[in-house]
Amino acid sequence: MSNYRHAVLLMLLALPATAAAQTRVTSGQRVTSTSQRIEIYDAAGTVTLHHGGSATEITATAQGADGSQLQFETDEDGGRMRFRVIFPDVSTIASPDGSRGGTSNLNLRSDGTFGGDQGRRFSRGNDVRIGGNGGFRGYANIEVTVPDGKEVVVHVAVGKADADGVNGNVTLDTWAADASATNVSGDWLLDTGSGSATINGLRSGSVKLDTGSGNGSATDVSGDLLDIDTGSGGADATNVTVTRFRFDTGSGDVRATRVHSARGTVDTGSGTVDLAYSDGPIDDLSIDTGSGRVTLGLPQNVDARLTIDNNDHDITLDRQGAIYERRGDDGTVLRFGEGHGRIKIDTGSGRIAIR
């Protein structure tokens, strides 16, 4: 083989494997994939996941005055399929009609992807501002039907991402958009920048709500883990039955009611904590606040030893059955029942109420 032909062959082998698998899709066209992992990129618009079928079905519809300039592409590589909304080379993209109006600056690549460590091959070199009323007025609404057991990752910058009835390993990754899931099961991550993260109904599995400044809210959650992590937003949970929970906020408040969980952790910087159990044993619970107030409602038949470290000594005990084992400047220890479980409350200057 000549050196020239050998060099050409090496260049062909070095081409990305996904290049040959790229397919252009028209607005309203249904795309079907049997891949195990599905990734969707929509910088401006709405992505909605529904349960059903034996293969994943995706339908994207261009919207807005400039929607006709949008392009849609898919590529498949082994067990992964990506669906990408490609925007023209503009500096500003307006918010989708009816969206919450958040804005975000991001490196929107020419292939429609953004975020993560994707390299610079498709980079346009400048950040695109997405949100507000000015600029390119086009966006995409995407409907996705997801069979059981799939792995789905949704990326939305401005707009919203929703899921209903889906059973799988799902990530809703948004920048300045809300993310929500209803009546789902499996392992879920709702990761937002300034948008809210909401789950209403987890039948089984685990869920993590991770926000920068948005609120994290969970209702009717049953499974292994509920994890709400916010920067300045609050954490709210109601009717929770899990093996373990974790609430972590920077300055936001934590409010959780009707909780049934043997293990849990609550950590706030300056937010208050209102935690009320419905029933069940408590094996290990830790509450740590910087300056926030703590109100803890224990189950009726709690069997645990409660240790309180509070510099202000401002503790209110409003229930029967507690035995003081220690009370002084070095802390307070209360025993309920035989004291088999462990509860620890540590506050800098906040008041503590035990009910």
DODRENGU-274440 format. One line per 8 residues: their letters; for each residue x, y, z of N, C-alpha, C. Coordinates in steps of 0.02 Angstrom, whole numbers, plus 50000, padded with zeros to 5 digits. Example, Ala and Ser with C-alpha at 12.3 -4.5 7.8 and 13.67 -1.06 7.14 Angstrom:
as> 50660/49716/50390/50615/49775/50390/50660/49835/50390  50642/49888/50354/50684/49947/50357/50645/50002/50394
# end
This chain:
msnyrhav> 50043/49940/50000/50000/50000/50000/50045/50062/50000  50028/50111/49957/50068/50171/49953/50059/50212/50017  50108/50256/50028/50104/50299/50087/50043/50344/50085  50024/50366/50024/49965/50410/50017/49901/50373/50037  49893/50312/50009/49832/50274/50024/49830/50255/50099  49888/50240/50125/49892/50223/50196/49871/50283/50240  49893/50343/50220/49875/50403/50258/49800/50417/50253  49771/50408/50194/49699/50418/50186/49659/50370/50229
llmllalp> 49681/50306/50230/49647/50257/50271/49648/50275/50345  49706/50298/50368/49711/50319/50438/49665/50377/50454  49658/50425/50407/49614/50482/50417/49541/50459/50421  49522/50411/50379/49453/50387/50380/49437/50351/50446  49486/50312/50469/49476/50276/50531/49471/50323/50591  49503/50381/50585/49504/50429/50640/49441/50471/50644  49396/50469/50592/49335/50508/50593/49290/50485/50649  49251/50530/50681/49206/50511/50735/49156/50458/50711
ataaaqtr> 49144/50409/50754/49099/50355/50735/49028/50380/50726  49010/50435/50760/48941/50459/50756/48927/50496/50690  48978/50517/50654/48966/50558/50595/48924/50522/50543  48936/50457/50532/48900/50419/50481/48829/50405/50503  48816/50408/50569/48750/50390/50594/48704/50450/50604  48727/50511/50586/48686/50570/50595/48629/50571/50545  48569/50590/50570/48509/50592/50528/48472/50657/50539  48454/50690/50485/48415/50751/50488/48341/50734/50496
vtsgqrvt> 48306/50769/50541/48236/50755/50556/48197/50819/50544  48136/50813/50518/48093/50871/50506/48048/50883/50566  48023/50944/50572/47977/50962/50625/47914/50919/50621  47894/50889/50677/47835/50846/50678/47848/50774/50660  47908/50757/50637/47923/50688/50618/47937/50646/50680  47910/50586/50682/47921/50541/50739/47984/50500/50728  48027/50500/50780/48089/50461/50777/48084/50404/50828  48103/50344/50806/48100/50285/50850/48170/50258/50860
stsqriei> 48185/50239/50924/48251/50212/50940/48244/50156/50991  48284/50104/50982/48287/50049/51031/48349/50055/51075  48387/50109/51070/48447/50118/51111/48428/50119/51185  48474/50096/51226/48462/50095/51298/48467/50164/51328  48512/50206/51302/48522/50273/51329/48500/50325/51277  48458/50372/51301/48433/50425/51258/48455/50492/51287  48484/50536/51246/48504/50603/51268/48468/50654/51223  48440/50705/51255/48403/50756/51218/48431/50824/51236
ydaagtvt> 48445/50865/51186/48470/50933/51194/48421/50981/51163  48393/51026/51204/48347/51077/51180/48362/51141/51220  48400/51187/51190/48421/51247/51226/48363/51291/51246  48311/51294/51205/48252/51335/51221/48190/51296/51200  48148/51281/51250/48087/51244/51234/48065/51201/51292  48022/51154/51276/47993/51108/51326/48006/51036/51306  48028/50996/51353/48036/50924/51342/47991/50888/51391  47946/50846/51366/47899/50809/51407/47908/50734/51396
lhhggsat> 47918/50697/51450/47926/50625/51447/47861/50591/51470  47839/50541/51431/47781/50500/51448/47802/50427/51448  47764/50386/51484/47778/50315/51486/47740/50279/51431  47772/50227/51402/47736/50186/51354/47781/50156/51301  47752/50108/51263/47785/50079/51206/47840/50030/51222  47868/50001/51168/47924/49954/51175/47988/49985/51149  47984/50042/51116/48042/50080/51093/48030/50154/51108  48084/50191/51116/48078/50263/51129/48055/50299/51066
eitataqg> 48006/50342/51073/47981/50382/51018/47988/50456/51035  48016/50494/50988/48029/50566/50999/47997/50605/50942  47959/50656/50960/47930/50701/50910/47944/50773/50931  47979/50810/50889/47995/50880/50903/47957/50925/50854  47930/50979/50881/47892/51027/50841/47922/51096/50849  47939/51127/50792/47966/51195/50794/47911/51245/50810  47927/51294/50852/47879/51343/50874/47910/51412/50867  47866/51464/50869/47889/51533/50868/47896/51562/50798
adgsqlqf> 47903/51628/50796/47906/51663/50732/47965/51641/50689  48021/51623/50721/48081/51601/50684/48091/51526/50687  48040/51489/50708/48047/51417/50717/48066/51379/50655  48049/51406/50596/48065/51371/50534/48141/51366/50522  48180/51406/50559/48253/51404/50551/48286/51351/50594  48247/51320/50638/48275/51267/50679/48287/51204/50638  48337/51166/50658/48350/51101/50628/48352/51048/50683  48337/50986/50663/48336/50931/50711/48380/50875/50683
etdedggr> 48422/50848/50726/48466/50793/50705/48469/50740/50760  48480/50678/50738/48493/50623/50784/48559/50591/50765  48591/50559/50813/48648/50517/50799/48648/50459/50848  48670/50401/50826/48672/50341/50867/48742/50312/50867  48762/50291/50926/48829/50262/50934/48823/50204/50984  48822/50143/50957/48813/50086/51001/48745/50087/51034  48744/50089/51101/48681/50089/51137/48656/50157/51155  48684/50211/51125/48663/50279/51142/48635/50315/51081
mrfrvifp> 48580/50350/51090/48551/50393/51038/48544/50464/51064  48566/50514/51024/48558/50584/51043/48510/50618/50995  48464/50657/51024/48420/50699/50984/48437/50771/50999  48454/50811/50947/48480/50878/50958/48440/50930/50919  48423/50985/50952/48392/51042/50918/48448/51091/50901  48455/51107/50837/48509/51149/50814/48482/51219/50799  48510/51268/50833/48490/51338/50824/48538/51373/50777  48515/51424/50741/48560/51461/50698/48613/51499/50739
dvstiasp> 48664/51523/50706/48719/51557/50740/48697/51628/50758  48668/51636/50817/48644/51700/50841/48673/51713/50910  48668/51775/50933/48696/51793/50998/48644/51791/51054  48579/51796/51035/48525/51798/51084/48467/51757/51060  48438/51717/51106/48379/51677/51091/48326/51694/51143  48267/51713/51120/48213/51734/51165/48184/51674/51202  48153/51688/51259/48120/51635/51298/48062/51606/51259  48049/51542/51268/47990/51512/51237/47927/51545/51263
dgsrggts> 47875/51547/51222/47811/51575/51244/47785/51538/51305  47765/51576/51356/47736/51546/51415/47786/51519/51465  47851/51527/51453/47901/51501/51500/47907/51548/51559  47943/51526/51611/47949/51564/51673/47994/51625/51666  48028/51633/51608/48065/51694/51596/48136/51696/51621  48165/51638/51640/48235/51637/51661/48282/51650/51604  48343/51671/51620/48394/51682/51569/48457/51643/51587  48495/51627/51535/48556/51589/51546/48605/51604/51490
nlnlrsdg> 48669/51609/51507/48722/51615/51458/48758/51547/51454  48765/51521/51394/48798/51457/51386/48832/51452/51319  48879/51408/51314/48913/51394/51252/48871/51344/51213  48829/51371/51169/48785/51329/51128/48823/51309/51065  48841/51246/51061/48882/51223/51005/48842/51217/50941  48877/51215/50886/48843/51213/50821/48804/51149/50809  48819/51096/50848/48780/51034/50840/48721/51031/50888  48707/51087/50925/48650/51090/50970/48664/51069/51041
tfggdqgr> 48723/51043/51056/48739/51022/51124/48766/51080/51164  48762/51073/51230/48789/51124/51275/48800/51091/51343  48843/51123/51383/48858/51096/51449/48906/51037/51445  48932/51017/51503/48975/50959/51507/49042/50970/51474  49080/50916/51467/49146/50919/51437/49143/50885/51369  49119/50922/51319/49108/50894/51253/49163/50913/51203  49215/50948/51228/49267/50968/51181/49248/51031/51144  49291/51053/51099/49281/51116/51065/49266/51107/50990
rfsrgndv> 49255/51045/50968/49249/51034/50896/49190/51071/50866  49134/51076/50903/49075/51109/50877/49064/51178/50908  49114/51204/50944/49105/51267/50978/49102/51325/50928  49058/51373/50943/49053/51433/50902/49100/51487/50928  49127/51476/50987/49176/51523/51013/49148/51576/51059  49081/51589/51057/49051/51641/51099/48991/51612/51136  48979/51638/51197/48919/51618/51233/48857/51647/51200  48803/51610/51206/48738/51632/51181/48694/51648/51241
riggnggf> 48661/51706/51240/48615/51723/51294/48546/51698/51275  48518/51658/51320/48452/51628/51308/48404/51652/51362  48347/51680/51340/48298/51706/51387/48281/51778/51372  48229/51803/51403/48207/51871/51391/48162/51875/51330  48150/51935/51307/48103/51946/51252/48135/51959/51184  48200/51975/51183/48231/51993/51120/48270/51936/51089  48290/51947/51026/48332/51899/50992/48293/51850/50949  48324/51795/50932/48295/51743/50891/48233/51714/50925
rgyaniev> 48177/51714/50890/48114/51692/50920/48093/51625/50891  48129/51575/50911/48112/51507/50891/48131/51459/50948  48090/51408/50957/48104/51358/51009/48071/51292/50988  48085/51239/51025/48060/51173/51007/48025/51141/51066  47966/51113/51053/47931/51072/51101/47941/50999/51082  47963/50958/51129/47981/50889/51115/47941/50843/51159  47907/50795/51129/47869/50743/51164/47907/50677/51157  47917/50642/51213/47955/50581/51213/47915/50526/51249
tvpdgkev> 47906/50470/51215/47876/50411/51246/47931/50363/51266  47933/50344/51331/47989/50307/51358/47966/50239/51384  47992/50183/51358/47976/50117/51386/48009/50108/51455  47990/50055/51489/48020/50041/51554/48094/50027/51548  48131/50050/51600/48201/50031/51607/48251/50068/51565  48232/50121/51530/48279/50158/51489/48318/50209/51532  48375/50229/51505/48414/50283/51535/48405/50345/51491  48378/50398/51520/48362/50459/51483/48394/50519/51516
vvhvavgk> 48427/50560/51476/48458/50622/51501/48431/50679/51459  48398/50727/51491/48368/50784/51457/48405/50847/51476  48426/50886/51426/48460/50950/51438/48416/51007/51411  48396/51053/51454/48357/51112/51433/48388/51173/51467  48400/51225/51428/48428/51286/51457/48372/51331/51484  48325/51351/51441/48269/51393/51460/48205/51362/51434  48155/51357/51476/48092/51324/51458/48069/51282/51517  48060/51216/51506/48045/51171/51561/48054/51099/51538
adadgvng> 48064/51055/51588/48070/50983/51575/48023/50947/51623  47979/50904/51597/47929/50870/51636/47930/50796/51620  47909/50755/51669/47902/50683/51658/47840/50659/51695  47805/50610/51665/47744/50585/51695/47740/50509/51683  47740/50471/51739/47729/50399/51735/47788/50358/51712  47847/50387/51706/47905/50353/51676/47940/50310/51729  47963/50251/51708/48001/50206/51751/48069/50195/51720  48122/50223/51750/48188/50215/51721/48240/50254/51760
nvtldtwa> 48298/50261/51730/48353/50300/51759/48355/50366/51721  48330/50419/51752/48315/50481/51715/48350/50540/51749  48380/50583/51707/48408/50646/51729/48375/50703/51691  48347/50751/51727/48321/50813/51698/48370/50868/51717  48409/50892/51669/48463/50940/51681/48444/51006/51649  48429/51056/51691/48408/51121/51664/48452/51176/51692  48453/51232/51657/48493/51290/51677/48449/51343/51710  48405/51374/51673/48358/51423/51700/48287/51400/51685
adasatnv> 48274/51337/51699/48209/51307/51683/48188/51262/51741  48123/51257/51751/48096/51212/51802/48099/51140/51778  48104/51093/51826/48103/51022/51811/48054/50989/51858  48012/50943/51832/47963/50910/51874/47952/50838/51851  47934/50795/51899/47918/50726/51884/47857/50705/51925  47811/50668/51894/47749/50649/51927/47737/50574/51917  47722/50540/51973/47704/50469/51971/47755/50427/51934  47818/50430/51957/47873/50396/51923/47904/50344/51969
sgdwlldt> 47950/50304/51941/47989/50257/51980/48057/50248/51946  48104/50221/51985/48172/50214/51960/48219/50262/51996  48276/50276/51966/48325/50322/51994/48322/50388/51956  48309/50442/51993/48296/50508/51963/48342/50561/51991  48365/50605/51945/48403/50665/51963/48371/50724/51928  48346/50772/51967/48322/50835/51940/48372/50889/51960  48410/50913/51912/48467/50957/51925/48454/51023/51889  48441/51076/51928/48424/51141/51899/48473/51194/51922
gsgsatin> 48481/51246/51882/48522/51302/51901/48482/51351/51944  48437/51389/51911/48395/51436/51948/48322/51414/51947  48306/51359/51916/48238/51335/51914/48221/51292/51975  48156/51280/51985/48135/51237/52039/48137/51164/52017  48143/51119/52066/48142/51047/52053/48087/51017/52096  48040/50981/52063/47981/50956/52099/47967/50884/52080  47956/50842/52130/47933/50775/52117/47869/50763/52156  47819/50737/52122/47754/50724/52152/47735/50652/52137
glrsgsvk> 47758/50606/52180/47742/50536/52172/47801/50496/52147  47839/50466/52192/47891/50417/52175/47868/50350/52203  47855/50301/52159/47828/50237/52180/47881/50192/52210  47941/50194/52182/47997/50155/52207/48061/50183/52176  48119/50169/52209/48182/50194/52183/48210/50249/52226  48243/50297/52195/48275/50352/52230/48268/50416/52189  48273/50473/52224/48269/50537/52189/48314/50587/52223  48349/50626/52182/48388/50682/52207/48366/50745/52171
ldtgsgng> 48349/50797/52210/48333/50862/52183/48390/50909/52200  48423/50936/52150/48483/50976/52159/48473/51043/52124  48469/51098/52162/48457/51163/52133/48510/51213/52155  48520/51264/52115/48565/51318/52134/48529/51369/52178  48477/51401/52150/48438/51449/52188/48364/51433/52189  48343/51380/52156/48273/51361/52154/48254/51318/52214  48189/51310/52225/48164/51268/52279/48163/51195/52257  48171/51150/52306/48163/51079/52294/48103/51054/52333
satdvsgd> 48054/51023/52299/47992/51001/52331/47977/50929/52314  47957/50890/52365/47942/50819/52356/47878/50802/52393  47832/50766/52360/47769/50745/52389/47756/50673/52371  47733/50634/52419/47715/50564/52407/47773/50524/52378  47826/50520/52417/47887/50486/52395/47897/50423/52435  47903/50366/52400/47917/50301/52431/47975/50269/52395  48026/50246/52433/48082/50215/52400/48142/50211/52445  48201/50211/52415/48263/50203/52452/48290/50269/52479
lldidtgs> 48287/50322/52438/48321/50385/52456/48283/50445/52430  48276/50496/52473/48255/50562/52452/48311/50610/52471  48339/50644/52421/48395/50690/52432/48378/50757/52401  48373/50809/52442/48359/50877/52417/48418/50921/52437  48450/50950/52386/48510/50991/52397/48500/51057/52361  48497/51112/52398/48486/51177/52368/48540/51226/52391  48551/51277/52350/48597/51330/52370/48563/51380/52415  48518/51420/52386/48481/51469/52425/48406/51454/52426
ggadatnv> 48385/51403/52392/48315/51385/52391/48295/51342/52451  48231/51336/52462/48206/51295/52517/48197/51223/52497  48190/51179/52547/48177/51108/52537/48111/51091/52572  48063/51066/52533/47997/51048/52560/47981/50976/52543  47957/50938/52593/47939/50868/52582/47878/50850/52623  47832/50812/52593/47771/50792/52626/47754/50720/52608  47737/50680/52658/47717/50611/52648/47775/50571/52617  47826/50561/52657/47888/50530/52634/47899/50465/52672
tvtrfrfd> 47907/50409/52635/47924/50344/52664/47984/50317/52627  48042/50326/52657/48105/50306/52624/48151/50274/52676  48201/50237/52650/48251/50209/52694/48295/50264/52725  48310/50314/52683/48354/50368/52707/48336/50433/52671  48342/50489/52706/48333/50554/52675/48391/50599/52691  48401/50649/52648/48452/50700/52658/48426/50766/52633  48426/50818/52677/48407/50885/52658/48467/50931/52673  48490/50966/52622/48549/51008/52630/48536/51075/52595
tgsgdvra> 48533/51129/52633/48521/51195/52604/48575/51243/52628  48589/51293/52586/48635/51345/52607/48602/51395/52654  48552/51430/52628/48515/51478/52669/48441/51465/52668  48419/51414/52633/48347/51400/52629/48322/51361/52689  48256/51365/52701/48224/51329/52755/48210/51257/52734  48205/51213/52783/48186/51143/52773/48120/51131/52808  48070/51106/52771/48005/51090/52799/47985/51020/52775  47980/50973/52821/47963/50905/52803/47911/50878/52852
trvhsarg> 47855/50853/52827/47801/50827/52869/47782/50757/52846  47753/50720/52893/47731/50650/52881/47789/50609/52853  47843/50609/52890/47904/50574/52869/47908/50507/52905  47923/50454/52867/47935/50387/52895/48002/50365/52866  48054/50367/52907/48121/50350/52883/48166/50335/52943  48203/50280/52940/48246/50261/52996/48308/50304/53000  48331/50331/52942/48393/50369/52941/48383/50435/52903  48415/50488/52929/48408/50552/52895/48461/50601/52917
tvdtgsgt> 48474/50650/52873/48521/50704/52886/48491/50769/52862  48494/50821/52905/48472/50888/52887/48529/50936/52902  48548/50977/52852/48604/51023/52861/48586/51089/52828  48583/51142/52867/48570/51208/52838/48622/51258/52864  48633/51310/52824/48678/51362/52845/48644/51410/52893  48592/51444/52868/48555/51491/52911/48480/51478/52908  48459/51425/52874/48387/51412/52869/48359/51377/52930  48294/51382/52939/48259/51347/52993/48242/51276/52972
vdlaysdg> 48230/51233/53022/48213/51163/53009/48148/51148/53045  48098/51124/53008/48036/51097/53036/48028/51026/53009  48039/50977/53053/48038/50907/53033/47990/50870/53078  47940/50837/53048/47889/50801/53087/47882/50730/53061  47894/50682/53105/47886/50611/53087/47813/50590/53096  47792/50541/53055/47726/50513/53063/47728/50452/53110  47773/50405/53096/47780/50346/53137/47845/50312/53119  47854/50252/53144/47913/50213/53128/47972/50227/53174
piddlsid> 48022/50183/53173/48082/50192/53214/48129/50244/53185  48170/50272/53229/48225/50317/53208/48290/50284/53231  48330/50262/53183/48395/50232/53199/48450/50284/53204  48449/50332/53157/48502/50382/53157/48476/50446/53123  48477/50501/53159/48455/50565/53133/48503/50619/53156  48526/50660/53109/48571/50716/53124/48542/50780/53096  48537/50832/53138/48513/50898/53116/48566/50949/53136  48590/50987/53087/48643/51035/53099/48625/51101/53065
tgsgrvtl> 48619/51154/53105/48605/51220/53077/48655/51271/53103  48667/51322/53063/48712/51375/53086/48677/51421/53135  48623/51453/53112/48587/51500/53155/48512/51489/53151  48490/51436/53120/48418/51425/53110/48385/51391/53169  48320/51403/53176/48279/51370/53226/48265/51298/53206  48257/51253/53255/48241/51183/53242/48178/51164/53280  48129/51136/53244/48070/51107/53275/48065/51034/53252  48068/50988/53299/48069/50917/53283/48009/50883/53315
glpqnvda> 47966/50853/53273/47910/50814/53296/47926/50740/53291  47931/50707/53348/47951/50637/53350/47891/50590/53346  47901/50528/53324/47846/50479/53324/47822/50466/53396  47762/50442/53402/47732/50433/53468/47772/50384/53511  47795/50330/53481/47830/50278/53519/47905/50279/53503  47934/50336/53499/48005/50341/53482/48048/50307/53535  48100/50273/53511/48148/50239/53555/48217/50262/53534  48242/50316/53565/48305/50345/53543/48334/50389/53598
rltidnnd> 48399/50401/53592/48434/50448/53636/48448/50512/53596  48427/50569/53623/48432/50633/53589/48486/50676/53623  48536/50694/53584/48590/50737/53608/48583/50806/53575  48584/50859/53616/48574/50927/53591/48635/50969/53609  48663/51001/53559/48718/51048/53570/48693/51116/53546  48676/51159/53594/48647/51224/53578/48679/51276/53623  48713/51324/53593/48749/51374/53633/48703/51421/53671  48641/51428/53646/48594/51473/53679/48555/51440/53735
hditldrq> 48557/51374/53740/48520/51336/53791/48445/51350/53787  48420/51370/53728/48349/51386/53720/48314/51324/53693  48293/51280/53738/48263/51215/53719/48195/51209/53751  48145/51193/53710/48077/51182/53734/48058/51109/53722  48038/51075/53776/48017/51005/53772/47942/51003/53783  47905/50983/53731/47832/50986/53732/47804/50917/53716  47825/50867/53756/47798/50800/53748/47815/50759/53811  47778/50705/53819/47787/50662/53878/47837/50606/53863
gaiyerrg> 47863/50576/53917/47903/50516/53910/47977/50527/53904  48002/50589/53908/48073/50602/53901/48107/50601/53970  48166/50571/53972/48206/50569/54033/48271/50607/54021  48284/50658/54063/48347/50695/54057/48404/50653/54085  48452/50638/54043/48513/50604/54066/48569/50654/54080  48566/50711/54046/48615/50763/54059/48585/50830/54038  48601/50882/54077/48575/50948/54060/48624/50999/54089  48659/51035/54044/48707/51083/54069/48742/51119/54013
ddgtvlrf> 48796/51154/54031/48832/51194/53981/48864/51151/53927  48878/51087/53943/48909/51043/53893/48858/51007/53850  48794/51027/53854/48744/50998/53811/48689/50965/53850  48639/50941/53814/48581/50908/53843/48572/50840/53811  48557/50790/53853/48544/50723/53828/48476/50700/53855  48432/50681/53810/48366/50656/53827/48359/50584/53803  48325/50543/53843/48313/50474/53822/48238/50462/53816  48220/50431/53760/48151/50410/53749/48151/50334/53744
geghgrik> 48110/50301/53783/48110/50228/53783/48176/50201/53809  48203/50150/53775/48267/50121/53794/48326/50157/53763  48313/50205/53720/48367/50245/53691/48408/50208/53638  48376/50164/53600/48413/50124/53551/48435/50166/53490  48395/50211/53468/48412/50253/53411/48456/50312/53431  48484/50346/53381/48528/50403/53393/48500/50465/53357  48490/50518/53396/48468/50583/53368/48516/50636/53394  48542/50677/53349/48588/50731/53368/48566/50796/53335
idtgsgri> 48560/50849/53376/48543/50915/53351/48599/50963/53372  48624/50999/53323/48679/51046/53335/48661/51112/53302  48653/51165/53342/48638/51231/53315/48686/51282/53344  48698/51334/53305/48741/51387/53329/48705/51433/53377  48647/51460/53354/48612/51508/53397/48536/51499/53392  48512/51449/53357/48440/51443/53347/48405/51408/53406  48341/51423/53414/48300/51390/53465/48283/51319/53443  48270/51276/53493/48253/51206/53479/48188/51189/53516
air> 48142/51158/53479/48079/51134/53509/48071/51060/53492  48057/51018/53543/48047/50947/53533/47974/50932/53549  47940/50901/53502/47868/50887/53511/47854/50814/53497
# end
